[in-house]
Amino acid sequence: MSVLDAHSIAFEGGSGSETYPRVTVVVSLYNYAGVVGETLDSVAAQSLQALDLIVVDDCSRDDSLSVVVAWMKDHGGRFNRCALYTNDRNLGLATTRNIALGHVATEFCFMLDADNCLYPKAIEKLLGACDAANAEAAYCQLELFGDESEIASAGVLSQTRLMRGNYIDAMAILRTETLRACGGYGLFEIAGWEDYDLWCTFAERGLNAAYLPEILCRYRVHGASMLRSETNLEINNVEMEITARHPWLQLDR
């Protein structure tokens, strides 16, 4: 059995409307019982009405699964399709996202970690930016909240700028078939730089990603985040691994 089959469905619902959505919001979840409700509330509040929602729980050790089941029972009818999958064991962020990708049935998907949030027009505006530029992806400026409160640094997709480090978050709308053609999210020995790896692949393939310089997404900064608790502790190994994949990188410390 493939690792991508190592999951089961914990909830499935939705309105089943004949107005087929173009976008699926994909939420990857691991031990965020305390904040995932706020994240899902921000998805339900989107101005774009036609949406699918897929959540994949990576074998959380807290009450994340039951929190999402309860939320979907109350709010699942907001979406055309609303599904919760649970991994049989802890498989990591990249595999969790790739499992969700295998269940996406819409033209676009939007990647959202379970501790982040969206402003109400985020999906609508990013989809519009993608359409206007005939792009394979679209992303925006981020607002940091939680332990820090500031505006993140973002900008137009550039291989030259990516050479020095990542400045584009995972919160982006992506053309589903393009993401699949890129192989989905790459597996790292130490998780945390899957997004950087994907944007490097976009740059290498000359794919068009539209940058919308508006604050539409909110990135939660906290000590329990994967970057702080895992990735940054093994930064030398992470840098060597991504440089092996993309030899043109010249990372700034």
ZISUL-V657439 format. One record per residue. N is the residue number from 1. SS is DSSP state (2 for helix, 1 for strand, 0 for the rest). PHI is phi in whole degrees, -180 to 180 (none if undefined). PSI is psi in whole degrees, -180 to 180 (* if undefined). Layout:
n->N ss->SS phi->PHI psi->PSI
n->N ss->SS phi->PHI psi->PSI
This chain:
n->1 ss->0 phi->none psi->132
n->2 ss->0 phi->-67 psi->149
n->3 ss->2 phi->-60 psi->-27
n->4 ss->2 phi->-71 psi->-12
n->5 ss->2 phi->-97 psi->0
n->6 ss->0 phi->-84 psi->59
n->7 ss->1 phi->-157 psi->165
n->8 ss->1 phi->-139 psi->164
n->9 ss->1 phi->-91 psi->133
n->10 ss->1 phi->-106 psi->-22
n->11 ss->1 phi->-160 psi->142
n->12 ss->1 phi->-146 psi->131
n->13 ss->1 phi->-162 psi->-153
n->14 ss->0 phi->119 psi->171
n->15 ss->0 phi->-80 psi->-24
n->16 ss->0 phi->63 psi->30
n->17 ss->0 phi->-61 psi->152
n->18 ss->0 phi->-80 psi->-5
n->19 ss->0 phi->-85 psi->94
n->20 ss->0 phi->-74 psi->129
n->21 ss->0 phi->-75 psi->160
n->22 ss->0 phi->-100 psi->-14
n->23 ss->1 phi->-129 psi->137
n->24 ss->1 phi->-112 psi->127
n->25 ss->1 phi->-86 psi->124
n->26 ss->1 phi->-108 psi->121
n->27 ss->1 phi->-114 psi->121
n->28 ss->1 phi->-94 psi->134
n->29 ss->1 phi->-132 psi->130
n->30 ss->0 phi->-154 psi->110
n->31 ss->0 phi->57 psi->48
n->32 ss->0 phi->-126 psi->42
n->33 ss->0 phi->-57 psi->-33
n->34 ss->0 phi->-76 psi->-20
n->35 ss->0 phi->-126 psi->-12
n->36 ss->2 phi->-63 psi->-30
n->37 ss->2 phi->-62 psi->-41
n->38 ss->2 phi->-64 psi->-41
n->39 ss->2 phi->-61 psi->-49
n->40 ss->2 phi->-67 psi->-34
n->41 ss->2 phi->-60 psi->-39
n->42 ss->2 phi->-69 psi->-28
n->43 ss->2 phi->-74 psi->-44
n->44 ss->2 phi->-63 psi->-28
n->45 ss->0 phi->-84 psi->5
n->46 ss->0 phi->-64 psi->141
n->47 ss->0 phi->-68 psi->-27
n->48 ss->0 phi->-76 psi->112
n->49 ss->0 phi->-75 psi->-39
n->50 ss->0 phi->-82 psi->103
n->51 ss->0 phi->-143 psi->148
n->52 ss->1 phi->-104 psi->156
n->53 ss->1 phi->-134 psi->127
n->54 ss->1 phi->-126 psi->127
n->55 ss->1 phi->-117 psi->133
n->56 ss->1 phi->-121 psi->120
n->57 ss->1 phi->-93 psi->125
n->58 ss->0 phi->-89 psi->55
n->59 ss->0 phi->58 psi->53
n->60 ss->0 phi->-59 psi->149
n->61 ss->0 phi->-98 psi->-6
n->62 ss->0 phi->-104 psi->-156
n->63 ss->0 phi->-91 psi->19
n->64 ss->2 phi->-52 psi->-47
n->65 ss->2 phi->-61 psi->-48
n->66 ss->2 phi->-69 psi->-33
n->67 ss->2 phi->-62 psi->-45
n->68 ss->2 phi->-71 psi->-39
n->69 ss->2 phi->-59 psi->-46
n->70 ss->2 phi->-63 psi->-41
n->71 ss->2 phi->-64 psi->-44
n->72 ss->2 phi->-67 psi->-33
n->73 ss->2 phi->-64 psi->-35
n->74 ss->2 phi->-83 psi->-33
n->75 ss->2 phi->-123 psi->1
n->76 ss->2 phi->-59 psi->-30
n->77 ss->2 phi->-67 psi->-12
n->78 ss->2 phi->-66 psi->-24
n->79 ss->0 phi->-110 psi->153
n->80 ss->0 phi->-62 psi->-45
n->81 ss->1 phi->-137 psi->138
n->82 ss->1 phi->-138 psi->116
n->83 ss->1 phi->-136 psi->142
n->84 ss->1 phi->-123 psi->124
n->85 ss->1 phi->-113 psi->152
n->86 ss->1 phi->-129 psi->130
n->87 ss->1 phi->-71 psi->147
n->88 ss->0 phi->-69 psi->-25
n->89 ss->0 phi->-152 psi->169
n->90 ss->0 phi->-70 psi->118
n->91 ss->0 phi->-114 psi->-8
n->92 ss->0 phi->92 psi->165
n->93 ss->2 phi->-64 psi->-48
n->94 ss->2 phi->-61 psi->-48
n->95 ss->2 phi->-65 psi->-38
n->96 ss->2 phi->-61 psi->-45
n->97 ss->2 phi->-65 psi->-40
n->98 ss->2 phi->-68 psi->-33
n->99 ss->2 phi->-62 psi->-46
n->100 ss->2 phi->-61 psi->-44
n->101 ss->2 phi->-57 psi->-35
n->102 ss->2 phi->-66 psi->-18
n->103 ss->2 phi->-104 psi->-2
n->104 ss->0 phi->-72 psi->132
n->105 ss->0 phi->-119 psi->14
n->106 ss->0 phi->-113 psi->167
n->107 ss->0 phi->-63 psi->-37
n->108 ss->1 phi->-127 psi->157
n->109 ss->1 phi->-132 psi->154
n->110 ss->1 phi->-124 psi->123
n->111 ss->1 phi->-90 psi->130
n->112 ss->1 phi->-142 psi->121
n->113 ss->1 phi->-77 psi->154
n->114 ss->0 phi->-74 psi->-3
n->115 ss->0 phi->-109 psi->2
n->116 ss->0 phi->-107 psi->171
n->117 ss->1 phi->-141 psi->163
n->118 ss->1 phi->-121 psi->146
n->119 ss->0 phi->-80 psi->156
n->120 ss->0 phi->-58 psi->-30
n->121 ss->0 phi->-97 psi->9
n->122 ss->2 phi->-57 psi->-57
n->123 ss->2 phi->-66 psi->-44
n->124 ss->2 phi->-59 psi->-47
n->125 ss->2 phi->-72 psi->-38
n->126 ss->2 phi->-69 psi->-37
n->127 ss->2 phi->-63 psi->-42
n->128 ss->2 phi->-63 psi->-40
n->129 ss->2 phi->-65 psi->-39
n->130 ss->2 phi->-64 psi->-44
n->131 ss->2 phi->-65 psi->-44
n->132 ss->2 phi->-63 psi->-36
n->133 ss->2 phi->-96 psi->1
n->134 ss->0 phi->49 psi->48
n->135 ss->0 phi->-97 psi->164
n->136 ss->0 phi->-89 psi->-12
n->137 ss->1 phi->-161 psi->163
n->138 ss->1 phi->-149 psi->141
n->139 ss->1 phi->-143 psi->172
n->140 ss->1 phi->-137 psi->-173
n->141 ss->1 phi->-80 psi->150
n->142 ss->1 phi->-112 psi->148
n->143 ss->1 phi->-106 psi->126
n->144 ss->1 phi->-85 psi->139
n->145 ss->1 phi->-144 psi->169
n->146 ss->1 phi->100 psi->-118
n->147 ss->0 phi->-71 psi->-18
n->148 ss->0 phi->-132 psi->154
n->149 ss->0 phi->-138 psi->99
n->150 ss->1 phi->-165 psi->179
n->151 ss->1 phi->-100 psi->130
n->152 ss->0 phi->-73 psi->165
n->153 ss->0 phi->-92 psi->122
n->154 ss->0 phi->-138 psi->-180
n->155 ss->0 phi->173 psi->-176
n->156 ss->0 phi->-66 psi->142
n->157 ss->0 phi->-61 psi->122
n->158 ss->0 phi->-146 psi->126
n->159 ss->2 phi->-64 psi->-35
n->160 ss->2 phi->-63 psi->-43
n->161 ss->2 phi->-73 psi->-38
n->162 ss->2 phi->-63 psi->-24
n->163 ss->0 phi->-56 psi->-33
n->164 ss->0 phi->-92 psi->-16
n->165 ss->0 phi->156 psi->168
n->166 ss->0 phi->-86 psi->145
n->167 ss->0 phi->-139 psi->12
n->168 ss->0 phi->-122 psi->128
n->169 ss->0 phi->-85 psi->171
n->170 ss->0 phi->-70 psi->-25
n->171 ss->0 phi->-70 psi->93
n->172 ss->1 phi->-152 psi->153
n->173 ss->1 phi->-91 psi->131
n->174 ss->1 phi->-128 psi->138
n->175 ss->1 phi->-68 psi->124
n->176 ss->2 phi->-58 psi->-48
n->177 ss->2 phi->-69 psi->-30
n->178 ss->2 phi->-68 psi->-44
n->179 ss->2 phi->-61 psi->-41
n->180 ss->2 phi->-66 psi->-39
n->181 ss->2 phi->-65 psi->-28
n->182 ss->0 phi->-80 psi->-2
n->183 ss->0 phi->89 psi->12
n->184 ss->0 phi->71 psi->-148
n->185 ss->0 phi->-94 psi->130
n->186 ss->0 phi->-73 psi->147
n->187 ss->0 phi->-88 psi->130
n->188 ss->0 phi->-114 psi->151
n->189 ss->0 phi->-60 psi->-43
n->190 ss->0 phi->-116 psi->122
n->191 ss->0 phi->-74 psi->158
n->192 ss->0 phi->136 psi->-25
n->193 ss->0 phi->-112 psi->26
n->194 ss->2 phi->-61 psi->-37
n->195 ss->2 phi->-68 psi->-45
n->196 ss->2 phi->-58 psi->-45
n->197 ss->2 phi->-58 psi->-43
n->198 ss->2 phi->-66 psi->-44
n->199 ss->2 phi->-67 psi->-33
n->200 ss->2 phi->-64 psi->-40
n->201 ss->2 phi->-65 psi->-41
n->202 ss->2 phi->-57 psi->-47
n->203 ss->2 phi->-64 psi->-43
n->204 ss->2 phi->-63 psi->-35
n->205 ss->2 phi->-89 psi->-1
n->206 ss->0 phi->68 psi->30
n->207 ss->0 phi->-80 psi->146
n->208 ss->0 phi->-91 psi->124
n->209 ss->1 phi->-125 psi->127
n->210 ss->1 phi->-87 psi->132
n->211 ss->1 phi->-102 psi->123
n->212 ss->1 phi->-106 psi->109
n->213 ss->1 phi->-78 psi->57
n->214 ss->1 phi->-127 psi->149
n->215 ss->1 phi->-85 psi->102
n->216 ss->1 phi->-120 psi->-16
n->217 ss->1 phi->-128 psi->151
n->218 ss->1 phi->-122 psi->125
n->219 ss->1 phi->-106 psi->119
n->220 ss->1 phi->-82 psi->123
n->221 ss->1 phi->-99 psi->123
n->222 ss->0 phi->-159 psi->159
n->223 ss->0 phi->-66 psi->-22
n->224 ss->0 phi->-89 psi->2
n->225 ss->0 phi->-64 psi->155
n->226 ss->2 phi->-62 psi->-39
n->227 ss->2 phi->-61 psi->-43
n->228 ss->2 phi->-79 psi->-38
n->229 ss->2 phi->-89 psi->-19
n->230 ss->0 phi->-129 psi->-62
n->231 ss->2 phi->-60 psi->-51
n->232 ss->2 phi->-66 psi->-21
n->233 ss->2 phi->-75 psi->-19
n->234 ss->2 phi->-123 psi->36
n->235 ss->2 phi->-61 psi->-36
n->236 ss->2 phi->-62 psi->-45
n->237 ss->2 phi->-67 psi->-38
n->238 ss->2 phi->-64 psi->-43
n->239 ss->2 phi->-63 psi->-41
n->240 ss->2 phi->-64 psi->-39
n->241 ss->2 phi->-69 psi->-44
n->242 ss->2 phi->-73 psi->-31
n->243 ss->2 phi->-69 psi->-33
n->244 ss->2 phi->-65 psi->-33
n->245 ss->2 phi->-78 psi->-34
n->246 ss->0 phi->-131 psi->83
n->247 ss->0 phi->-63 psi->-14
n->248 ss->0 phi->-80 psi->-8
n->249 ss->0 phi->-69 psi->141
n->250 ss->0 phi->-132 psi->78
n->251 ss->0 phi->-69 psi->135
n->252 ss->0 phi->-85 psi->138
n->253 ss->0 phi->-82 psi->*
